[in-house]
Amino acid sequence: MRKILTFAAAFALFASTQAFAIAGFGAHYVMNTGSLKGSNGVAQDLGAFGSIKVEQESASTLKGLGFKLWIDILPFIDIEGTFNVAATRYKSFLLIPTPTGEEKISLEYAPEAPYNMVFSKASPIFGVANGDLSITYPFELPVIPIRPYIGAGFSYFASIPIVNASFTKKMLDSSPELVEALTGAQDPAAASQAASEIGSILAETLKDESYTTGMGGHIIAGVRAQVLVLAIYANGKYYFGGNTNSQFTQGFVLEIGGGLAL
């Protein structure tokens, strides 16, 4: 009986202090310290009537959610698969000339999946969804139930287009009837209605526009701890490549979360 109790105690101690498992699954908070630059410009020159302009403000720090699956059982290396969605709001305004002066329209729309998990209908968002496959090298620490690691991997990105002057010009060039309705309006009320219609169509165009996609890579450093089947982890990542909009400057990405490991 004493041997059985000794073995059980030793096993419980091992299980409660191990920093690795066969595999695990978790969810985490994502913060990207990158920043989105602002941009002002003319989207359409209407001659003597004036011009349609866009004011797009800057924004910083994308926040969101992520999920991770990891495998620890392989010799020498670990493997992590991660899916993250992070986004931020920014202000974008259309400045449209009318017979009574310039009308300023604030754009709003409801994003599609996966960004609708984080945001409802409001001002435009810029967001990046990415899937990562990472290979990491763990460092075993004696007694201390923590498993630090470093590594690198492959990333696939999808990002939302930005409502700037070039995006608006593209929409207006494909819908000349909107400009004709504005410049051909016979009274201020009709011009104001045409201006509002341009804003509504632009918001719908953004909603329906395909995401910009690309491939890149990342480096990763992190730490994971496990108590019985519960695990907590923190990762720091830096991404490169990915074909995201040139107005966005990628920053340091932090993942903090927990999950189950067996």
C-alpha positions in Angstrom: 0.0 0.0 0.0 2.8 2.4 0.8 4.4 1.8 -2.6 1.0 2.5 -4.3 0.6 5.7 -2.3 4.1 6.8 -3.1 3.6 6.2 -6.8 0.3 8.0 -6.8 1.8 11.0 -5.1 4.8 11.1 -7.5 2.4 10.8 -10.5 0.2 13.6 -9.2 3.2 15.9 -8.6 4.5 15.2 -12.1 1.1 15.8 -13.7 0.6 19.1 -11.8 4.0 20.5 -12.7 4.6 19.4 -16.2 4.8 22.2 -18.8 4.1 20.0 -21.8 1.6 17.5 -23.1 0.8 15.4 -26.1 -1.4 18.2 -27.6 -3.6 21.1 -26.6 -6.2 23.5 -27.7 -6.7 27.1 -26.5 -8.2 30.5 -27.1 -6.5 33.9 -26.6 -6.7 37.6 -26.7 -4.8 39.3 -29.6 -3.2 42.7 -29.6 -1.3 44.1 -32.6 0.6 47.3 -31.9 0.6 48.2 -35.7 -0.8 51.5 -36.9 -2.9 52.5 -39.8 -1.9 55.8 -41.5 -4.5 58.4 -42.4 -5.0 59.6 -46.0 -6.7 62.6 -47.5 -7.3 63.0 -51.3 -9.5 63.8 -54.2 -11.5 60.8 -55.4 -13.3 62.5 -58.4 -12.7 65.9 -60.0 -16.1 67.3 -61.1 -14.7 70.4 -62.9 -16.5 73.6 -62.1 -18.9 71.7 -59.8 -16.0 71.0 -57.4 -14.5 67.6 -56.3 -15.4 64.6 -54.3 -12.8 64.2 -51.5 -12.1 61.6 -48.8 -10.8 62.2 -45.3 -9.6 58.9 -43.8 -8.2 59.2 -40.3 -5.4 57.1 -38.8 -5.8 54.4 -36.1 -3.6 52.2 -34.1 -3.6 49.0 -32.0 -5.7 46.2 -33.5 -7.4 43.9 -31.0 -9.3 40.7 -31.4 -9.5 37.0 -30.7 -7.5 33.9 -31.7 -7.4 30.1 -31.4 -4.5 27.8 -31.2 -3.7 24.1 -31.5 -0.3 22.8 -30.4 1.5 19.4 -30.5 4.3 18.7 -28.0 4.9 15.0 -28.5 7.4 15.3 -31.4 11.1 15.0 -30.5 13.1 18.2 -30.4 10.4 20.5 -31.8 6.8 21.5 -31.2 4.2 22.5 -33.7 1.6 25.3 -33.3 -1.4 26.2 -35.6 -3.0 29.5 -34.9 -5.9 31.5 -36.3 -6.2 35.2 -35.3 -8.7 38.0 -36.1 -7.7 41.5 -35.0 -9.2 44.9 -36.1 -9.5 48.5 -35.3 -12.1 51.2 -36.1 -11.2 54.4 -38.0 -13.1 57.4 -39.2 -13.7 58.0 -42.9 -15.6 60.9 -44.4 -16.9 61.8 -47.9 -16.8 65.5 -48.8 -19.2 66.0 -51.6 -20.0 69.3 -53.3 -23.7 70.4 -53.6 -25.3 73.7 -54.7 -25.6 74.8 -51.1 -22.0 73.9 -50.1 -19.9 70.9 -49.2 -21.7 68.0 -47.6 -19.7 65.8 -45.2 -20.9 62.2 -44.9 -19.6 59.8 -42.2 -19.4 56.3 -43.5 -20.8 53.3 -41.6 -21.3 49.6 -42.5 -21.6 46.2 -40.9 -18.5 44.0 -41.7 -18.8 40.4 -42.9 -17.3 37.3 -41.2 -14.9 36.8 -39.5 -14.8 40.5 -38.4 -18.5 40.5 -37.4 -17.4 38.4 -34.4 -15.8 41.5 -33.0 -17.7 44.5 -34.5 -21.2 45.5 -35.3 -22.4 48.2 -37.7 -20.5 51.4 -37.1 -17.6 53.4 -38.7 -15.3 51.4 -41.0 -12.8 48.9 -39.6 -9.4 47.8 -40.8 -8.7 44.2 -39.8 -6.3 41.4 -40.5 -7.1 37.7 -40.2 -4.2 35.3 -40.3 -3.5 31.7 -40.1 -0.1 30.6 -38.8 1.8 27.4 -38.8 4.8 27.6 -36.4 7.7 25.3 -35.6 9.2 26.0 -32.2 12.1 24.8 -30.2 11.3 24.4 -26.5 13.6 24.9 -23.6 13.1 22.5 -20.7 13.4 24.0 -17.2 14.0 21.7 -14.3 11.3 21.6 -11.6 9.8 24.9 -12.8 6.5 24.1 -14.6 7.2 26.5 -17.5 8.0 25.7 -21.1 9.6 28.6 -23.0 10.2 28.3 -26.7 11.3 30.2 -29.8 10.6 29.5 -33.5 9.4 30.7 -36.9 6.7 29.8 -39.4 4.5 30.4 -42.4 1.5 32.8 -42.3 -1.5 33.4 -44.6 -3.2 36.9 -44.4 -6.5 38.4 -45.4 -7.1 42.1 -44.8 -10.0 44.5 -45.3 -9.6 47.2 -48.0 -9.3 50.8 -46.6 -11.8 53.5 -47.5 -9.4 56.1 -48.9 -9.4 58.3 -52.0 -8.2 55.6 -54.4 -10.8 53.1 -53.1 -13.6 55.7 -53.6 -12.3 56.6 -57.1 -12.5 52.9 -58.1 -16.1 52.8 -56.9 -17.1 56.0 -58.7 -15.4 55.0 -61.9 -17.5 51.8 -62.0 -20.7 53.7 -61.2 -20.8 56.9 -63.3 -24.6 57.2 -62.8 -23.9 58.3 -59.2 -21.8 61.2 -60.3 -24.3 62.1 -63.1 -27.1 62.2 -60.5 -25.1 64.5 -58.3 -24.0 67.0 -61.0 -27.4 66.9 -62.7 -29.5 67.6 -59.6 -31.8 70.5 -60.1 -32.3 71.5 -56.5 -30.4 71.3 -53.2 -32.7 68.5 -51.9 -32.0 66.3 -54.9 -28.2 67.0 -54.7 -28.2 66.1 -51.0 -30.1 62.8 -51.8 -27.5 62.0 -54.5 -24.7 62.7 -52.1 -26.2 60.3 -49.5 -26.7 57.7 -52.1 -22.9 57.9 -53.0 -22.1 57.3 -49.3 -24.5 54.3 -49.1 -23.2 52.7 -52.2 -19.6 53.2 -51.0 -20.3 51.5 -47.7 -21.9 48.6 -49.6 -19.0 48.4 -51.9 -16.6 48.1 -49.0 -18.8 45.4 -47.5 -18.8 43.4 -50.7 -15.2 44.0 -51.7 -12.9 41.0 -51.6 -10.3 40.8 -48.9 -6.7 41.4 -49.9 -4.8 38.2 -49.4 -1.1 37.2 -49.2 1.5 34.9 -47.8 4.3 35.7 -45.4 6.1 34.5 -42.3 6.7 35.2 -38.7 9.0 34.7 -35.8 7.7 33.7 -32.4 8.8 33.6 -28.8 6.6 32.4 -26.0 6.1 30.5 -22.8 3.5 27.9 -21.7 2.7 26.4 -18.4 0.4 23.5 -17.5 -1.3 22.4 -14.3 -3.0 19.0 -14.8 -5.0 19.5 -18.0 -5.2 23.3 -17.8 -2.6 25.4 -19.8 -1.9 29.1 -20.0 0.4 30.7 -22.6 1.7 34.0 -23.9 3.3 34.5 -27.3 5.0 37.4 -28.9 5.1 37.4 -32.8 6.5 39.6 -35.5 5.2 39.2 -39.0 6.7 40.0 -42.4 5.2 39.9 -45.9 1.5 39.3 -46.3 0.5 41.9 -48.9 -1.4 44.0 -46.4 -2.3 47.6 -47.4 0.8 49.9 -47.6 -1.0 52.3 -45.2 -0.7 49.7 -42.4 2.6 49.3 -40.5 2.8 45.9 -38.9 3.7 45.9 -35.2 4.5 43.5 -32.4 1.7 41.0 -31.9 0.8 39.6 -28.4 -1.3 36.5 -27.8 -2.4 35.7 -24.2 -4.7 32.9 -23.4 -5.3 29.4 -22.1 -6.9 26.1 -22.9 -6.8 22.3 -22.3 -3.9 20.0 -22.8 -3.6 16.2 -22.6 
